C-alpha cells in the first residue's frame, strides 16, 4: 500500500518549505491540512489562512480545512493547557483522515518552537504516524537563503516587533530583506525567520506551485504592529 502523507499547511513560508522538501524527497503528499484559528493562537499561524485554498489549487493537492472557531487564545492564562486544547481539533481531523484513507505521517514547518513541536510529536505518537520536520533546529539564515534560492516568493503580511515598522508590510523576503533581518536580530532581537511571532508571511509563488497567487492589499497599522488587509486574491495565468 502506497504511503500517504498530509502536510500541515498555513500558506506561510515555513509550512510551505516543509511541503516542498517533502515533495522533493519523494513523499506522497495527498492532502494539505489547514487550521483556521480565528484571531489568535498559541499553536497555529493566523493571518491569511483563508488563502490556503488558492495555494492548494495551484499546488494541485486536495485541501482539508479545519475550522474550530475562536480558540480563546487571547484570554488564556495557562499556555500549556491552551496549546493542548488547540491541538484537539487538528488531531480529531487527522484521526478521521487516517481511519478513512490511511495516513503514514505529517509534515510540519517548526523551526525552534519546542512548545509546538513537542505537541505535534506527541500527537503523531498517539496517531501512530511519522513526522517530517525538515526545518527543525536548522540555522534560520541558511533556511531563509534556501527558500529564496529555490524561487519562493514570500510576502510579509504581519509584523509585531520593535524595528519592524509599517514599511515592512507587504515587503518581499529576498536577500536584501534577509540581510536587514539579520541586522535587526543584533539590534532588536528579531528572529530572522520570525519564529517568535515578530512577523508572518504568505508564499505567493514557488517551484511547487503551477500558478502564482496575485493579491491586492492595503496596510493596516496599529501603532506598534500591523498587517496587510487583502482586498482581492486570485491565481495568475500560466502553468509551469
Backbone as numpy.savetxt, mean C-alpha at the origin, in Angstrom:
# Nx Ny Nz CAx CAy CAz Cx Cy Cz
-1.99 -29.44 -7.77 -2.84 -28.25 -7.77 -1.96 -27.00 -7.77
-2.25 -26.06 -8.67 -1.45 -24.85 -8.78 -1.63 -23.97 -7.55
-0.51 -23.48 -7.02 -0.59 -22.58 -5.89 -1.29 -21.28 -6.28
-2.10 -20.76 -5.39 -2.78 -19.49 -5.61 -2.44 -18.53 -4.48
-2.01 -17.34 -4.87 -1.61 -16.33 -3.91 -2.55 -15.13 -3.99
-2.72 -14.48 -2.85 -3.44 -13.21 -2.79 -2.45 -12.12 -2.39
-2.64 -10.96 -2.93 -1.75 -9.83 -2.64 -2.51 -8.79 -1.84
-2.05 -8.51 -0.61 -2.64 -7.44 0.20 -2.26 -6.13 -0.47
-3.26 -5.40 -0.96 -3.01 -4.36 -1.95 -3.80 -3.11 -1.63
-3.09 -1.99 -1.47 -3.74 -0.70 -1.22 -3.68 0.23 -2.43
-2.77 -0.06 -3.36 -2.49 0.87 -4.46 -1.29 1.75 -4.19
-0.79 1.73 -2.94 0.41 2.48 -2.60 1.67 1.76 -3.05
2.81 2.42 -2.88 4.06 1.91 -3.43 4.51 0.59 -2.80
4.35 0.44 -1.48 4.90 -0.74 -0.82 4.13 -2.01 -1.19
2.81 -1.96 -1.12 2.03 -3.15 -1.50 2.17 -3.44 -2.99
2.30 -2.38 -3.80 2.49 -2.57 -5.24 3.83 -3.22 -5.53
4.86 -2.82 -4.77 6.18 -3.42 -4.98 6.18 -4.88 -4.56
5.50 -5.20 -3.46 5.41 -6.59 -3.04 4.72 -7.44 -4.10
3.64 -6.91 -4.68 2.95 -7.61 -5.77 3.87 -7.79 -6.96
4.54 -6.72 -7.37 5.43 -6.77 -8.52 6.53 -7.81 -8.34
7.14 -7.81 -7.15 8.20 -8.78 -6.86 7.66 -10.21 -6.86
6.45 -10.38 -6.35 5.85 -11.71 -6.36 5.65 -12.21 -7.80
5.14 -11.33 -8.65 4.94 -11.70 -10.06 6.27 -11.98 -10.74
7.29 -11.17 -10.44 8.61 -11.39 -11.01 9.20 -12.73 -10.56
8.88 -13.13 -9.34 9.39 -14.39 -8.80 8.55 -15.59 -9.22
7.51 -15.34 -10.02 6.72 -16.43 -10.56 5.60 -16.92 -9.67
5.26 -16.18 -8.60 4.12 -16.57 -7.79 2.83 -16.34 -8.56
1.90 -17.28 -8.43 0.63 -17.22 -9.15 -0.35 -16.39 -8.34
-0.29 -15.07 -8.50 -1.18 -14.17 -7.77 -2.50 -14.10 -8.52
-3.55 -14.61 -7.90 -4.85 -14.69 -8.56 -5.87 -13.70 -7.99
-5.49 -12.99 -6.92 -6.43 -12.07 -6.30 -5.69 -10.94 -5.60
-6.15 -9.72 -5.81 -5.73 -8.59 -5.01 -6.78 -8.40 -3.92
-6.33 -8.05 -2.72 -7.24 -7.87 -1.58 -7.02 -6.48 -1.00
-8.05 -5.66 -1.07 -7.98 -4.29 -0.57 -8.95 -4.09 0.58
-8.43 -3.58 1.69 -9.26 -3.20 2.82 -9.49 -1.70 2.77
-10.75 -1.29 2.87 -11.10 0.13 2.91 -11.35 0.51 4.38
-10.36 1.13 5.03 -10.44 1.26 6.49 -11.15 2.50 7.00
-11.76 3.27 6.15 -12.39 4.50 6.62 -11.37 5.62 6.75
-11.52 6.46 7.78 -10.71 7.67 7.87 -9.38 7.46 8.59
-9.23 6.40 9.36 -8.00 6.20 10.12 -7.82 4.73 10.41
-6.56 4.31 10.59 -6.29 2.90 10.81 -4.90 2.72 11.39
-4.78 1.72 12.26 -3.47 1.32 12.77 -2.79 0.30 11.85
-3.57 -0.42 11.06 -3.04 -1.54 10.29 -2.96 -1.29 8.80
-3.80 -0.39 8.28 -3.96 -0.32 6.83 -3.63 1.07 6.29
-3.19 1.06 5.04 -3.05 2.28 4.25 -4.45 2.88 4.05
-4.58 4.19 4.27 -5.91 4.81 4.23 -6.23 5.53 2.92
-5.38 6.45 2.42 -5.85 7.31 1.31 -5.99 6.59 -0.02
-7.01 6.97 -0.75 -7.22 6.59 -2.15 -7.37 5.10 -2.39
-7.80 4.34 -1.37 -8.00 2.91 -1.62 -9.15 2.66 -2.58
-10.00 3.65 -2.79 -11.09 3.49 -3.75 -10.59 3.37 -5.19
-9.31 3.71 -5.41 -8.74 3.58 -6.74 -8.14 2.20 -6.99
-8.20 1.32 -5.99 -7.64 -0.02 -6.16 -8.32 -0.77 -7.31
-9.61 -0.51 -7.53 -10.32 -1.20 -8.61 -9.75 -0.83 -9.97
-9.41 0.47 -10.15 -8.78 0.89 -11.40 -7.42 0.23 -11.57
-6.65 0.20 -10.48 -5.33 -0.43 -10.55 -5.46 -1.91 -10.87
-6.41 -2.58 -10.24 -6.61 -4.00 -10.50 -6.97 -4.26 -11.96
-7.81 -3.39 -12.52 -8.17 -3.53 -13.94 -6.94 -3.40 -14.82
-6.07 -2.44 -14.49 -4.85 -2.25 -15.27 -3.89 -3.42 -15.11
-3.81 -3.94 -13.89 -2.90 -5.06 -13.61 -3.44 -6.36 -14.22
-4.76 -6.49 -14.26 -5.36 -7.68 -14.84 -5.54 -8.81 -13.84
-5.71 -8.47 -12.56 -5.95 -9.47 -11.52 -7.23 -9.09 -10.78
-8.08 -10.07 -10.52 -9.36 -9.82 -9.85 -9.13 -9.21 -8.46
-10.04 -8.33 -8.07 -9.94 -7.62 -6.80 -11.01 -8.08 -5.84
-10.61 -8.39 -4.61 -11.52 -8.64 -3.51 -11.47 -7.44 -2.58
-12.61 -6.76 -2.40 -12.65 -5.58 -1.56 -13.30 -5.90 -0.22
-12.64 -5.47 0.85 -13.13 -5.69 2.21 -13.45 -4.31 2.79
-14.72 -4.10 3.12 -15.16 -2.78 3.61 -15.77 -2.95 5.00
-14.94 -2.83 6.05 -15.45 -3.04 7.40 -16.14 -1.82 7.99
-16.18 -0.70 7.26 -16.72 0.52 7.83 -15.70 1.19 8.73
-16.14 2.14 9.52 -15.24 2.86 10.42 -14.67 1.91 11.45
-13.34 1.85 11.52 -12.67 0.93 12.44 -12.49 1.50 13.84
-12.85 2.77 14.01 -12.76 3.38 15.34 -11.35 3.68 15.79
-10.41 3.79 14.85 -9.01 3.99 15.23 -8.77 5.32 15.93
-9.51 6.35 15.53 -9.28 7.67 16.11 -9.55 7.71 17.60
-10.45 6.87 18.07 -10.82 6.87 19.49 -10.15 5.75 20.28
-9.30 4.97 19.64 -8.68 3.81 20.30 -7.70 4.26 21.38
-7.69 3.52 22.49 -6.75 3.80 23.57 -5.73 2.69 23.77
-5.98 1.52 23.19 -5.08 0.37 23.29 -4.67 -0.02 21.88
-3.45 0.37 21.51 -3.00 0.15 20.13 -2.99 -1.33 19.77
-2.52 -2.18 20.68 -2.45 -3.60 20.38 -3.81 -4.21 20.13
-4.76 -3.88 21.00 -6.12 -4.40 20.83 -6.75 -3.86 19.55
-6.46 -2.60 19.23 -7.01 -2.02 18.01 -6.45 -2.72 16.79
-5.14 -2.96 16.77 -4.53 -3.66 15.64 -5.12 -5.05 15.45
-5.32 -5.76 16.56 -5.91 -7.10 16.48 -7.33 -7.04 15.92
-8.11 -6.07 16.41 -9.49 -5.94 15.95 -9.57 -5.58 14.47
-8.67 -4.71 14.04 -8.69 -4.29 12.63 -8.37 -5.45 11.69
-7.59 -6.41 12.17 -7.20 -7.53 11.32 -8.34 -8.51 11.09
-9.32 -8.52 11.98 -10.37 -9.54 11.93 -11.14 -9.59 10.61
-11.59 -8.44 10.05 -12.34 -8.55 8.79 -11.48 -9.04 7.63
-10.19 -8.68 7.62 -9.30 -9.19 6.58 -9.12 -10.69 6.73
-8.89 -11.15 7.95 -8.69 -12.58 8.17 -9.94 -13.37 7.78
-11.11 -12.84 8.10 -12.35 -13.53 7.74 -12.49 -13.64 6.23
-12.14 -12.57 5.50 -12.24 -12.59 4.04 -11.26 -13.58 3.44
-10.03 -13.62 3.98 -9.03 -14.55 3.46 -9.41 -16.00 3.78
-9.98 -16.22 4.96 -10.40 -17.57 5.31 -11.49 -18.06 4.35
-12.45 -17.19 4.06 -13.50 -17.56 3.12 -12.93 -17.83 1.73
-11.97 -16.98 1.31 -11.32 -17.18 0.01 -10.58 -18.52 -0.02
-9.87 -18.83 1.06 -9.12 -20.08 1.12 -10.05 -21.29 1.06
-11.18 -21.21 1.75 -12.13 -22.33 1.76 -12.81 -22.50 0.41
-13.05 -21.38 -0.27 -13.79 -21.42 -1.53 -12.89 -21.78 -2.71
-11.67 -21.22 -2.74 -10.84 -21.35 -3.94 -9.45 -21.92 -3.66
-9.08 -22.01 -2.39 -7.73 -22.42 -2.05 -6.81 -21.21 -2.00
-5.85 -21.23 -1.10 -4.95 -20.11 -0.94 -3.63 -20.61 -0.37
-2.54 -20.32 -1.09 -1.22 -20.77 -0.65 -0.53 -19.74 0.23
-0.79 -18.46 -0.02 -0.12 -17.43 0.76 -0.57 -16.05 0.35
-0.04 -15.05 1.06 -0.33 -13.66 0.76 0.97 -12.88 0.66
0.94 -11.80 -0.11 2.06 -10.87 -0.16 1.71 -9.66 0.69
2.74 -9.04 1.28 2.54 -7.85 2.09 3.72 -6.90 1.90
3.44 -5.60 2.02 4.44 -4.58 1.72 5.10 -3.95 2.93
5.07 -4.61 4.08 5.67 -4.02 5.29 7.19 -3.89 5.13
7.71 -2.76 5.62 9.15 -2.51 5.56 9.79 -2.67 6.94
9.28 -1.96 7.92 9.90 -1.99 9.24 8.89 -2.14 10.38
7.61 -2.12 10.10 6.60 -2.11 11.16 6.41 -3.49 11.76
7.01 -3.71 12.93 6.82 -4.96 13.65 5.36 -5.09 14.09
4.73 -3.96 14.38 3.32 -3.94 14.80 2.44 -4.60 13.75
2.62 -4.21 12.49 1.81 -4.77 11.42 2.26 -6.18 11.03
3.57 -6.33 10.87 4.09 -7.59 10.33 3.84 -8.76 11.28
4.02 -8.55 12.57 3.79 -9.64 13.52 2.35 -10.11 13.47
1.42 -9.19 13.27 0.01 -9.56 13.21 -0.32 -10.29 11.91
0.28 -9.85 10.81 0.05 -10.54 9.54 0.66 -11.93 9.58
1.85 -12.06 10.17 2.48 -13.39 10.31 1.59 -14.31 11.14
1.07 -13.80 12.25 0.21 -14.63 13.10 -1.07 -15.03 12.36
-1.61 -14.11 11.58 -2.80 -14.41 10.78 -2.50 -15.54 9.79
-1.36 -15.45 9.12 -1.00 -16.48 8.15 -0.83 -17.84 8.83
-0.26 -17.84 10.03 -0.12 -19.10 10.77 -1.48 -19.69 11.10
-2.41 -18.84 11.52 -3.76 -19.35 11.83 -4.45 -19.91 10.59
-4.19 -19.28 9.43 -4.83 -19.72 8.19 -4.07 -20.86 7.51
-2.85 -21.13 7.98 -2.05 -22.18 7.38 -1.51 -21.83 6.01
-1.19 -20.55 5.81 -0.68 -20.09 4.52 0.66 -19.39 4.71
1.37 -19.16 3.60 2.68 -18.53 3.63 2.57 -17.01 3.50
3.65 -16.33 3.87 3.74 -14.88 3.73 4.95 -14.54 2.88
4.73 -13.73 1.85 5.82 -13.22 0.99 5.94 -11.72 1.28
7.02 -11.32 1.93 7.22 -9.92 2.34 8.59 -9.44 1.88
8.73 -9.11 0.59 10.05 -8.83 0.02 10.66 -7.50 0.46
9.88 -6.62 1.10 10.43 -5.35 1.56 10.91 -5.42 3.01
10.58 -6.47 3.70 10.79 -6.53 5.14 12.27 -6.37 5.51
12.56 -5.34 6.28 13.88 -5.03 6.82 14.93 -4.80 5.73
14.48 -4.40 4.56 15.40 -3.98 3.51 15.74 -2.51 3.70
16.88 -2.10 3.17 17.29 -0.70 3.25 16.27 0.17 2.49
15.67 1.17 3.15 14.59 1.92 2.51 15.03 2.73 1.30
16.23 3.27 1.34 16.71 4.06 0.19 16.93 3.14 -1.01
17.52 1.98 -0.77 17.72 1.01 -1.85 16.39 0.56 -2.43
15.39 0.38 -1.55 14.06 0.01 -2.04 13.47 1.11 -2.91
13.57 2.36 -2.44 13.07 3.47 -3.24 13.74 3.55 -4.59
15.05 3.37 -4.60 15.78 3.39 -5.87 15.34 2.26 -6.79
15.08 1.08 -6.21 14.65 -0.06 -7.02 13.28 0.20 -7.64
12.37 0.79 -6.88 11.05 1.12 -7.41 11.15 2.10 -8.58
11.96 3.13 -8.39 12.13 4.14 -9.43 12.79 3.54 -10.67
13.84 2.73 -10.46 14.56 2.12 -11.59 13.67 1.15 -12.37
12.72 0.52 -11.67 11.82 -0.44 -12.33 10.76 0.26 -13.18
10.62 1.57 -12.99 9.64 2.31 -13.78 8.35 2.60 -13.07
8.34 2.49 -11.74 7.14 2.84 -10.99 6.92 4.35 -11.04
5.69 4.76 -11.33 5.28 6.15 -11.23 4.53 6.29 -9.91
5.11 7.04 -8.98 4.62 7.09 -7.60 4.26 8.53 -7.26
3.02 8.74 -6.84 2.53 10.07 -6.50 2.35 10.17 -4.99
2.86 11.23 -4.39 2.64 11.48 -2.97 1.26 12.11 -2.80
0.38 11.43 -2.06 -1.01 11.86 -1.96 -1.39 12.36 -0.57
-0.49 12.21 0.39 -0.77 12.68 1.75 0.54 12.91 2.47
0.63 13.98 3.26 1.82 14.24 4.08 1.37 14.63 5.48
2.18 14.24 6.46 1.85 14.55 7.85 3.12 14.48 8.69
4.08 15.38 8.42 5.34 15.39 9.16 6.04 16.72 8.98
6.83 17.09 9.96 7.65 18.28 9.85 8.60 18.18 8.67
8.71 19.28 7.92 9.56 19.29 6.73 8.82 18.99 5.45
7.61 18.45 5.57 6.79 18.14 4.39 5.65 19.15 4.33
5.80 20.14 3.47 4.79 21.19 3.38 3.85 20.92 2.20
3.02 21.90 1.89 2.00 21.71 0.86 2.60 21.41 -0.51
3.83 21.86 -0.74 4.46 21.64 -2.05 4.71 20.16 -2.33
4.68 19.34 -1.28 4.90 17.90 -1.47 3.66 17.18 -1.97
2.51 17.78 -1.85 1.29 17.12 -2.31 1.29 17.00 -3.83
1.11 15.79 -4.32 1.12 15.56 -5.75 2.50 15.45 -6.35
3.53 15.48 -5.52 4.90 15.38 -6.04 5.20 13.93 -6.43
5.93 13.78 -7.51 6.33 12.45 -7.96 7.55 11.98 -7.17
7.52 10.72 -6.76 8.67 10.15 -6.05 9.68 9.67 -7.09
10.63 10.56 -7.42 11.70 10.22 -8.35 13.03 10.33 -7.62
14.13 10.26 -8.36 15.45 10.26 -7.73 15.70 11.55 -6.95
15.30 12.70 -7.50 15.50 13.97 -6.79 14.67 14.01 -5.51
13.43 13.54 -5.58 12.57 13.51 -4.40 13.16 12.60 -3.33
13.68 11.45 -3.74 14.28 10.53 -2.78 15.48 11.18 -2.11
16.29 11.92 -2.87 17.42 12.64 -2.28 16.92 13.65 -1.23
15.83 14.33 -1.55 15.28 15.31 -0.60 14.76 14.61 0.66
14.19 13.43 0.50 13.70 12.69 1.65 14.84 12.21 2.54
15.94 11.81 1.92 17.12 11.42 2.70 17.63 12.61 3.51
17.63 13.80 2.91 18.04 15.00 3.64 17.07 15.30 4.79
15.78 15.08 4.56 14.78 15.32 5.60 14.87 14.29 6.71
15.37 13.11 6.39 15.59 12.12 7.45 16.63 12.64 8.44
17.69 13.29 7.91 18.73 13.83 8.77 18.26 15.04 9.56
17.43 15.89 8.92 17.04 17.15 9.57 15.77 17.04 10.40
14.84 16.18 9.99 13.54 16.11 10.66 13.12 14.71 11.09
13.95 13.71 10.79 13.60 12.35 11.16 12.57 11.69 10.27
12.36 12.24 9.07 11.39 11.66 8.13 11.94 10.35 7.56
11.14 9.30 7.61 11.56 8.03 7.03 11.54 8.16 5.51
12.59 7.70 4.81 12.65 7.89 3.35 11.51 7.26 2.57
10.87 6.24 3.15 9.71 5.63 2.48 8.41 5.94 3.21
8.46 6.85 4.18 7.24 7.22 4.90 6.70 6.13 5.79
7.56 5.25 6.27 7.12 4.10 7.04 6.44 4.48 8.35
6.75 5.67 8.86 6.11 6.13 10.08 4.84 6.93 9.84
4.31 6.88 8.63 3.11 7.64 8.30 3.38 9.06 7.89
4.67 9.41 7.65 5.01 10.77 7.27 4.39 11.16 5.93
4.28 10.20 5.02 3.60 10.45 3.75 3.03 9.16 3.21
2.02 9.31 2.34 1.38 8.16 1.71 1.42 8.35 0.20
1.34 7.25 -0.53 1.55 7.30 -1.97 0.48 6.53 -2.73
0.46 6.79 -4.03 -0.37 6.04 -4.97 0.48 5.74 -6.19
0.50 4.48 -6.60 1.21 4.09 -7.82 0.27 4.26 -9.00
0.65 5.13 -9.92 -0.21 5.39 -11.08 0.22 4.64 -12.33
1.43 4.09 -12.32 1.89 3.30 -13.47 3.08 2.47 -13.03
3.33 1.40 -13.77 4.46 0.54 -13.47 4.52 -0.60 -14.46
5.59 -1.37 -14.43 5.75 -2.47 -15.40 4.73 -3.58 -15.22
4.05 -3.63 -14.08 3.02 -4.64 -13.84 1.64 -4.18 -14.29
1.55 -2.96 -14.82 0.27 -2.39 -15.21 0.22 -2.20 -16.72
-0.93 -2.51 -17.33 -1.10 -2.35 -18.78 -1.40 -0.91 -19.17
-2.10 -0.19 -18.30 -2.50 1.18 -18.61 -2.28 2.05 -17.38
-1.86 3.30 -17.58 -1.64 4.18 -16.43 -2.96 4.69 -15.85
-2.92 5.05 -14.58 -4.04 5.75 -13.96 -3.82 7.25 -14.14
-4.78 7.91 -14.77 -4.70 9.35 -14.97 -5.62 10.03 -13.97
-5.12 11.09 -13.32 -5.84 11.72 -12.23 -6.03 13.21 -12.44
-7.12 13.72 -11.93 -7.29 15.15 -11.68 -7.45 15.30 -10.18
-6.79 16.30 -9.60 -6.83 16.42 -8.15 -6.61 17.87 -7.73
-6.90 18.14 -6.47 -6.65 19.45 -5.90 -6.08 19.27 -4.49
-5.19 20.17 -4.06 -4.59 20.01 -2.74 -5.55 20.45 -1.63
-5.47 19.76 -0.51 -6.20 20.14 0.70 -5.16 20.26 1.80
-4.93 21.48 2.30 -3.91 21.70 3.32 -4.57 22.12 4.63
-4.15 21.47 5.72 -4.79 21.68 7.01 -3.80 22.18 8.06
-2.93 23.10 7.67 -2.02 23.73 8.61 -0.68 23.04 8.75
-0.68 21.79 9.17 0.57 21.03 9.32 0.55 19.72 8.55
-0.55 19.44 7.91 -0.69 18.19 7.15 -1.65 18.42 6.00
-1.68 17.51 5.05 -2.60 17.68 3.94 -2.68 16.45 3.08
-3.59 16.50 2.11 -3.77 15.39 1.18 -4.27 15.94 -0.15
-4.23 15.12 -1.16 -4.82 15.50 -2.44 -6.24 14.96 -2.48
-7.17 15.80 -2.91 -8.54 15.38 -3.14 -8.67 15.03 -4.62
-8.89 13.76 -4.89 -8.96 13.31 -6.28 -10.35 13.59 -6.81
-10.41 14.37 -7.88 -11.69 14.79 -8.45 -12.10 13.94 -9.65
-11.12 13.28 -10.25 -11.42 12.38 -11.38 -10.28 11.40 -11.54
-10.61 10.18 -11.90 -9.60 9.14 -12.11 -10.07 8.21 -13.20
-9.17 7.86 -14.09 -9.51 7.00 -15.21 -8.25 6.27 -15.66
-8.40 5.21 -16.41 -7.26 4.56 -17.01 -6.93 5.22 -18.34
-5.65 5.47 -18.55 -5.20 6.08 -19.79 -5.21 5.07 -20.93
-4.88 5.54 -22.12 -4.94 4.69 -23.30 -3.75 3.73 -23.38
-3.93 2.70 -24.21 -2.84 1.85 -24.61 -2.60 0.69 -23.68
-2.17 -0.42 -24.26 -1.74 -1.58 -23.51 -0.33 -1.93 -23.94
0.50 -2.29 -22.94 1.88 -2.65 -23.26 1.96 -4.10 -23.70
